């Protein structure tokens, strides 16, 4: 989802982007005017196991009940004399239970994750016999 307002707990922020599937939020990207609001939204998502996210996209509010553990990051951004804060909330399960990718590169990225996570078999089990090369040409 893109753009609109997001409310987590008692605090509102401008939503840049949010990816949600079922009861899990993969990430939330938001902007706010004050550091206190950026910290409050981040701490609410990180310290509570179950959260309610309200989304207002120029219409009636939609409610999402989400579960999970999250990590949050926020930085100040200066534009001229204007200061605002950009926050990103990431699900801690990304890379283990959740997989986020672009459609064009999904195959290669999933392959890399699987190769890093699981070791390749180096030898066969004893009951299957030792590894041996098979001849692929006629004798």
MARLUMFI-385514 format. One record per residue (C-alpha): residue number from 1; residue in one letter; x, z, y. Coordinates in steps of 0.05 Angstrom, whole numbers, plus 5000, padded with zeros to 4 digits. Layout:
<n = NUM res = a px = X pz = Z py = Y>
...
END
This chain:
<n = 1 res = x px = 5000 pz = 5000 py = 5000>
<n = 2 res = x px = 5023 pz = 4986 py = 5070>
<n = 3 res = x px = 5010 pz = 5015 py = 5138>
<n = 4 res = x px = 4959 pz = 5065 py = 5160>
<n = 5 res = x px = 4960 pz = 5140 py = 5165>
<n = 6 res = x px = 4978 pz = 5188 py = 5110>
<n = 7 res = x px = 4960 pz = 5262 py = 5106>
<n = 8 res = x px = 4995 pz = 5309 py = 5058>
<n = 9 res = x px = 4974 pz = 5382 py = 5065>
<n = 10 res = x px = 4958 pz = 5392 py = 5139>
<n = 11 res = x px = 5008 pz = 5342 py = 5166>
<n = 12 res = x px = 4997 pz = 5269 py = 5184>
<n = 13 res = x px = 5047 pz = 5213 py = 5190>
<n = 14 res = x px = 5048 pz = 5137 py = 5197>
<n = 15 res = x px = 5053 pz = 5106 py = 5129>
<n = 16 res = x px = 5102 pz = 5048 py = 5122>
<n = 17 res = x px = 5096 pz = 5037 py = 5047>
<n = 18 res = x px = 5072 pz = 5075 py = 4985>
<n = 19 res = x px = 5075 pz = 5055 py = 4912>
<n = 20 res = x px = 5026 pz = 5093 py = 4868>
<n = 21 res = x px = 5003 pz = 5082 py = 4796>
<n = 22 res = x px = 4953 pz = 5128 py = 4765>
<n = 23 res = x px = 4973 pz = 5200 py = 4778>
<n = 24 res = x px = 5045 pz = 5184 py = 4796>
<n = 25 res = x px = 5073 pz = 5163 py = 4863>
<n = 26 res = x px = 5138 pz = 5125 py = 4856>
<n = 27 res = x px = 5156 pz = 5129 py = 4930>
<n = 28 res = x px = 5128 pz = 5141 py = 5000>
<n = 29 res = x px = 5160 pz = 5116 py = 5063>
<n = 30 res = x px = 5133 pz = 5146 py = 5128>
<n = 31 res = x px = 5147 pz = 5156 py = 5202>
<n = 32 res = x px = 5131 pz = 5215 py = 5246>
<n = 33 res = x px = 5147 pz = 5237 py = 5317>
<n = 34 res = x px = 5173 pz = 5307 py = 5303>
<n = 35 res = x px = 5226 pz = 5336 py = 5257>
<n = 36 res = x px = 5178 pz = 5392 py = 5237>
<n = 37 res = x px = 5126 pz = 5343 py = 5211>
<n = 38 res = x px = 5179 pz = 5304 py = 5172>
<n = 39 res = x px = 5205 pz = 5368 py = 5140>
<n = 40 res = x px = 5135 pz = 5395 py = 5127>
<n = 41 res = x px = 5112 pz = 5332 py = 5091>
<n = 42 res = x px = 5176 pz = 5330 py = 5050>
<n = 43 res = x px = 5174 pz = 5403 py = 5031>
<n = 44 res = x px = 5100 pz = 5399 py = 5012>
<n = 45 res = x px = 5113 pz = 5343 py = 4963>
<n = 46 res = x px = 5177 pz = 5374 py = 4936>
<n = 47 res = x px = 5153 pz = 5446 py = 4925>
<n = 48 res = x px = 5084 pz = 5434 py = 4897>
<n = 49 res = x px = 5073 pz = 5405 py = 4828>
<n = 50 res = x px = 5004 pz = 5375 py = 4844>
<n = 51 res = x px = 4989 pz = 5345 py = 4912>
<n = 52 res = x px = 4931 pz = 5311 py = 4946>
<n = 53 res = x px = 4948 pz = 5250 py = 4989>
<n = 54 res = x px = 4897 pz = 5225 py = 5039>
<n = 55 res = x px = 4904 pz = 5153 py = 5062>
<n = 56 res = x px = 4868 pz = 5124 py = 5122>
<n = 57 res = x px = 4877 pz = 5049 py = 5129>
<n = 58 res = x px = 4828 pz = 5035 py = 5186>
<n = 59 res = x px = 4768 pz = 5054 py = 5145>
<n = 60 res = x px = 4744 pz = 5112 py = 5103>
<n = 61 res = x px = 4797 pz = 5159 py = 5077>
<n = 62 res = x px = 4819 pz = 5151 py = 5004>
<n = 63 res = x px = 4842 pz = 5211 py = 4965>
<n = 64 res = x px = 4897 pz = 5209 py = 4912>
<n = 65 res = x px = 4912 pz = 5269 py = 4868>
<n = 66 res = x px = 4984 pz = 5262 py = 4844>
<n = 67 res = x px = 5030 pz = 5303 py = 4800>
<n = 68 res = x px = 5105 pz = 5304 py = 4791>
<n = 69 res = x px = 5170 pz = 5327 py = 4821>
<n = 70 res = x px = 5198 pz = 5292 py = 4881>
<n = 71 res = x px = 5261 pz = 5287 py = 4924>
<n = 72 res = x px = 5255 pz = 5276 py = 4998>
<n = 73 res = x px = 5301 pz = 5248 py = 5052>
<n = 74 res = x px = 5290 pz = 5241 py = 5127>
<n = 75 res = x px = 5333 pz = 5217 py = 5184>
<n = 76 res = x px = 5325 pz = 5213 py = 5260>
<n = 77 res = x px = 5320 pz = 5144 py = 5290>
<n = 78 res = x px = 5333 pz = 5129 py = 5364>
<n = 79 res = x px = 5303 pz = 5068 py = 5399>
<n = 80 res = x px = 5323 pz = 5071 py = 5471>
<n = 81 res = x px = 5300 pz = 5140 py = 5494>
<n = 82 res = x px = 5248 pz = 5145 py = 5439>
<n = 83 res = x px = 5264 pz = 5188 py = 5379>
<n = 84 res = x px = 5224 pz = 5189 py = 5314>
<n = 85 res = x px = 5238 pz = 5207 py = 5242>
<n = 86 res = x px = 5236 pz = 5164 py = 5180>
<n = 87 res = x px = 5222 pz = 5200 py = 5115>
<n = 88 res = x px = 5226 pz = 5175 py = 5043>
<n = 89 res = x px = 5198 pz = 5213 py = 4984>
<n = 90 res = x px = 5222 pz = 5190 py = 4915>
<n = 91 res = x px = 5195 pz = 5210 py = 4848>
<n = 92 res = x px = 5248 pz = 5246 py = 4807>
<n = 93 res = x px = 5226 pz = 5207 py = 4745>
<n = 94 res = x px = 5251 pz = 5140 py = 4773>
<n = 95 res = x px = 5302 pz = 5114 py = 4724>
<n = 96 res = x px = 5275 pz = 5156 py = 4666>
<n = 97 res = x px = 5199 pz = 5150 py = 4662>
<n = 98 res = x px = 5186 pz = 5104 py = 4721>
<n = 99 res = x px = 5216 pz = 5036 py = 4733>
<n = 100 res = x px = 5212 pz = 5004 py = 4802>
<n = 101 res = x px = 5237 pz = 4933 py = 4813>
<n = 102 res = x px = 5222 pz = 4866 py = 4843>
<n = 103 res = x px = 5188 pz = 4817 py = 4797>
<n = 104 res = x px = 5245 pz = 4767 py = 4801>
<n = 105 res = x px = 5299 pz = 4816 py = 4778>
<n = 106 res = x px = 5258 pz = 4862 py = 4733>
<n = 107 res = x px = 5288 pz = 4836 py = 4668>
<n = 108 res = x px = 5361 pz = 4844 py = 4688>
<n = 109 res = x px = 5350 pz = 4913 py = 4719>
<n = 110 res = x px = 5312 pz = 4939 py = 4659>
<n = 111 res = x px = 5367 pz = 4913 py = 4613>
<n = 112 res = x px = 5419 pz = 4950 py = 4655>
<n = 113 res = x px = 5380 pz = 5015 py = 4652>
<n = 114 res = x px = 5372 pz = 5010 py = 4577>
<n = 115 res = x px = 5446 pz = 4995 py = 4567>
<n = 116 res = x px = 5466 pz = 5055 py = 4609>
<n = 117 res = x px = 5416 pz = 5102 py = 4577>
<n = 118 res = x px = 5424 pz = 5085 py = 4503>
<n = 119 res = x px = 5490 pz = 5075 py = 4466>
<n = 120 res = x px = 5499 pz = 5012 py = 4426>
<n = 121 res = x px = 5504 pz = 5021 py = 4350>
<n = 122 res = x px = 5578 pz = 5020 py = 4332>
<n = 123 res = x px = 5571 pz = 5021 py = 4256>
<n = 124 res = x px = 5516 pz = 5018 py = 4204>
<n = 125 res = x px = 5493 pz = 5078 py = 4166>
<n = 126 res = x px = 5527 pz = 5091 py = 4099>
<n = 127 res = x px = 5464 pz = 5076 py = 4060>
<n = 128 res = x px = 5462 pz = 5006 py = 4090>
<n = 129 res = x px = 5535 pz = 4992 py = 4072>
<n = 130 res = x px = 5593 pz = 4975 py = 4118>
<n = 131 res = x px = 5591 pz = 4922 py = 4172>
<n = 132 res = x px = 5616 pz = 4854 py = 4149>
<n = 133 res = x px = 5621 pz = 4785 py = 4179>
<n = 134 res = x px = 5574 pz = 4733 py = 4152>
<n = 135 res = x px = 5599 pz = 4662 py = 4145>
<n = 136 res = x px = 5558 pz = 4613 py = 4184>
<n = 137 res = x px = 5589 pz = 4550 py = 4156>
<n = 138 res = x px = 5582 pz = 4516 py = 4089>
<n = 139 res = x px = 5637 pz = 4529 py = 4038>
END
